[in-house]
Amino acid sequence: LGGRMGALRGFLTVLALASLVPTEVVQVGADDEVPALHRGIPEAIPIVLPDDSHTRLEIQEEGIEALRRIKGPIATVVVIGPFRSGKSFVLNQMLGLSCDKGFSVGHRRHAQTKGIWFWGEPQRITVDDGTHRDVNIIYVDTEGFEAAGKADVYDDRVFALSALLSTVLVYNLPETVKEADIEKLQFAVELADEFAHRALDEEEDGHEEEAGEASPSSPAVVGSRRAFEIPSLLWLIQRDFLMGRSVAQMVDDALEPVPNAENDPSVERVNYIRNYLKSTAKNYEAIGLCQPHLNRTSLCELGEKAFDPRYLQQRNQLRRLVKKLVLTSAKGPKRLMNGGELALHLKKLVSALNKGEIPSVRSVTDHFNAEIIRRAVDKYQDQAKIFKLPMSDEVLKMHHSRLQDVARQRYLREKFGRDVDTTQLDRALQQKFEWVMDRNRLRSKEECERLYMQCDDLMEMLQLMSLPSLLRFDSVYNTQCNTTFEETCVGPSKDSYRQRIHKQYSKERTRFVEAYNQKLLNGVTLGCLLGVIIFRFIWVMPLLELVAWAGFLFLELYLKTQSMIFSEHDHPYWKKFVSIWEVAVFNQLYDLNRHHFHHHHIIIMSSSSP
C-alpha cells in the first residue's frame, strides 16, 4: 500500500510540474465548438478610442503593438450594432469565456464599450485547402451606436471602420430587422467604400515602414485597391421571439425590393438601399439567438448551466457559422493580412476617416429639405405646363404668385426643422418662372405674327377690289383685322405687333387711296368717252352726248388746270363725286363688292391658317 501511495504521489507531482510548463495551444472541449486559443494577452485591448470631443477616433499604440505581435494571417470577426444590444456578451459566448474573464459586460443604460477593442488571445484554425495554413481569428467589440451624448459622425466613423476592418461583419440587432437598421448599414458601407479609396490615396504617397509592417506595394494593400465590399456579413438577431419563419427568411424579405408602381421617390430610395446591400454584401448569412434566461440582468452570475438549452444549441450553431465564414474568406482570392499589415492598414483608415468630413445631421436635413424643394418645384412646373399660353404678363405673374404661395405652404408643411427661410425655394421657383415667361414670349410672338400676316394678306386682297371703296377698306380693317388682333393677340409681343399693324395699315391705306382715286378718274374719263361714242353713233341723243363731252373736258382740262393750286384728288368737286361713289358702292343696305371680297377672303384665310 505504501508503495502504491508513493507512486501516486509521484504521478501527481509529475502532473503538477507539467501544468507549470508553458504550452503553445490551449485546447477547448470539442462540444463547445470553440477553436483553440493561441497564446497571447488574455484580455480585451483597445485599438481605437474616441477623442475628447467624441467625434473622431484615436489610435491606441497598445493595441497596435498587440496586433504586430500576432504572426500569420488574421481574420477579424467584428460585431457591430446598437448600444445595449448584447454585443460584448455574445462575443464572450463565441470565445467560450465568462463575463469576468472576457469582454466587459454591463447592464447600465449607457454604453459600456467605448471605441473598438479586440480580444488579445486569437483563436487559431487550420485552412483545409491543401496548404494547411493556420489563420488567427481575433474578435472585435465595438461601441454601440445611437447612444445619448454622442455625435452621429462618431457613430458613422466607428461603423465605417468596423466594416473596413472586418473579415466577418456580425450585425447584431435586437428582436428584428427594421428599416432604420438597413439604412444605417447601407450608409456605413457607402462611407467605408469612400474612405477605403481615400486611404489608398494616402498609401500611394506613403513611404516604406519598419520591418514587419506592410508597404504601399505589399500584396495586402494592393489587393485592397479594388472596390470595397463586405467579405462576409452575418445578421445576428438576438432575443428572437418571432415564430413562423426563420431569421434567414426575415432578412431575405427585408432586403427584397418594394413594389413601386407609382414611381414614388421615397420608395425608389428604399429599393436602392436594398439593391446596394445585396450587390455589396454578396456572401451573407442570418441566424437568431433566443434569450438565454428570463433574468437578463443576471446572465453573468447565472452561468451556462442555467441557460435555456435552445439558446446553447443556437450559440454553438453561431460558433460553427462564424468559423465557416472565416474559412470561406481565407480560401478566397483576397489574401488575409498579417499583424503588421493590419496595424498599418488600421492607421491609414483612421487617418482617412478623421480627415474626411462625414455627412452630419444638418447635411442630411438639408438633403431632406432639398428633396422637398425639388418636389415642390416639379409640382409647380407640372401646373405651369397647363397654362393656356400666351397670356399677358400681368395675368402670368398673378398665376405665378398663386402657385408660389402653394409651393411655400407645402414646403413649410413638409420640411424638417424650424427654419422658415424659403430663399432657396423662391430662387428655384423664379428660375422656373423665367422658363415659363420665355415660353409665353415665344407663344405670344408666334400668335401675333400669325395675326399680323393675316392682316397683311387681307389688306393686300383689299387692293384688288373690282369696285374700290375706301369705306369698305377701313371697315374691313377695323372689323376683321384690328378687332381680331386686339382680342386674340396677347402677351408681351402685343404692343410691338400692334405698332407694326398700324404702320402696315397706314402704308397700305395710302397706297390704296392713290390707286383708288386713279382708278375712279380713269374710269369716269373712259365712261365719258364711251358716252360720246354711244350717244353719237349708236343711240343718237345730242343732249346726252353734250353732257358726255362736258364731263370729259371737265376731267381733262379743268381738274388738271386746278391741280396747280391743289391736288386734283383734293378738289371739292372731286371729293363730292367720291362721296357719291362711296354711297353707291358701299353702305349699310348693300355692298356691291361683297361676293368678290367673300371669295378672296376665304382663299386668304385658308392659306394663312397653320
Steps between C-alpha positions, in 0.01 A plus 500: 500500500785732589660434161177575319457827694857599413437433132178701516681790664767483229236503223329803652835676529563443129156638415565806713833565334345448159239763577776752560659445158372758238297349214462648153131423455226467760233259377133547585242225505371404157144506618527876561584559132773747604826486298827493689621825661851600389735635763463874535374759747187361671315829518314754287738751344391838358613583148284812447346734759300823458674836533396759757226638275366147437484570128829356368709188558838464673735209432619319813863393474434222751262337257727566200793326672279207597393461137861510379589211730248268333681286244328367194177598321222656704124473454303764690150427631350841576169535684307823446153612602301734725615564856358272771431226243729233654804521270760446775306210652461316169873550427583333831266216404678456166836502679385256769581750777303606804415863564775545759768363266389641165371830363348732757125456521276758666132538566487877532298722271809662350738335255758280675758468219674813373678496166619170346661215699628154407569188704875456544494120463411409143334173410700290257345279234652310211391564143445163337575596140815300446728764654404426863548867583418621850273805526470716812147611580476815712166608639428874499251681721372844397325787670126480441342771292196718577610560861418839654772764528685408178523662159359303209827549309684308771259205468546511125879497530491199734253319276701572182830397661341177624382416149846574358683287756270201499552164341162403644268787592241392757203740500350448843136614527238455772184308411451595131631684193365855469520736204730729701741207554521440125557870429767520771690205354473635146626843610795342684590287197490806272726687745733201519524489120577873483763503773663178379588685181621803697725274708643355179584850381695555821678167456615598151671804652642305795843360558646165600419410860705311756574130451199284569250762376348527155618745239267665248606241246431200722254244362250568777493872425497460125219248530287751688504740204197327364155641570405436861261222580422327827676158483238326720197649672321318782164630617465403868154551649503469881193439713331350196136453603350491151335178395393363163810579295875477542733794560652439157156534341438820697828654380437389140154657512642821652746530209239437229409808288166663574245527212493853365238525228460877550878572493496654846845660566508380862429142392767529231746597774398198712550265204835660419617421855390136475660447159819670617531270801425191293770590248755603766446228762473208258596236759263544794341268756237548768449334837291565810565456872219458746529655845739294721296559814200704609720693744705689244683721751649198681630294209861533609423378853275214390752323277443260210334231711198727550470595133219381275618186314360644178725805543806279553417309184461826301821641649699193390343535156617864498856392582499250214356758261767759588772239447347405164494864385861552609612192308308614193675838510839339564457286188397801293717695254574785742798421723452553873736753661748416770531697824739764364298554185174525694654752742620722214170465316312598816710815539435602140127445533469697825701786349271512196186478713615783728603727213187450294174678572207266557143612425357635822142522623493852359615388156248215502231750599607732220486208256154409628376859464665529158300197389179673619601812305559286191154343528338840556675643194404196290138546608520869408638411156229239439229755581671768291498269198120510488492882476314610189777700340540764385365733765581847622794551733268626772283188492807274483654669805172457684501125427867477603427675828216258572708190423793641695280538808384139461861379467609699806217360710587146393868552575435650844260215576731215395851635571710383792613755760376835621672714240231692308733642235365431151781672308618182327144407406425850371822500297414164342142613428628823344714299261197294399292818466760647265472181297121546488542864398731398216237255379234769529709747299554240229132405482397866502738577215375202298133594549545872431717424198225276362239775543733758349547287191124449469450878512766547239329251269162659568617851411673365192170346398317831555727660244337271240137614547329518160286794621745683734358649819697681772216448746515127439880501541475669843202291608663167413824604674320602819270200524707214363855608571532749781224361721610139449857595581404681821292206619736217399851635527602507868824495688824697487511517117166677465622859523776458243273318254221756554741769387601290202136447396416870534804589294401237247143635486619857447731393220241280326226763536717768340577260218131411467388867490742585221392199292138556597487864372690411186263214427197724550648778281590258224165329529298824479712631212452178310127509577469849350673391178278196474198727552611726212532199270176335605286814492645612168512180296290231666227667692484849361415741778673840450426626849655201673792512259552864604497400866759231428725752323463746789602233751802397298617860454447570873717205599774560246518880502353659810628253761848495350499880486390522865764244607748788495320637808425167677496130413232396259394233750447769764280717278160565663318380191706179494439437868129546443510247220698254717248526785216429256699201367559364849130512587412333173752216544507434878239593763303343781241357260720326244856435394570463128841337574369246750517191279843588365640577846347190660653274234850643541473514880434124519803430282726724711382365837547139389851573372591686823379238745779291660 
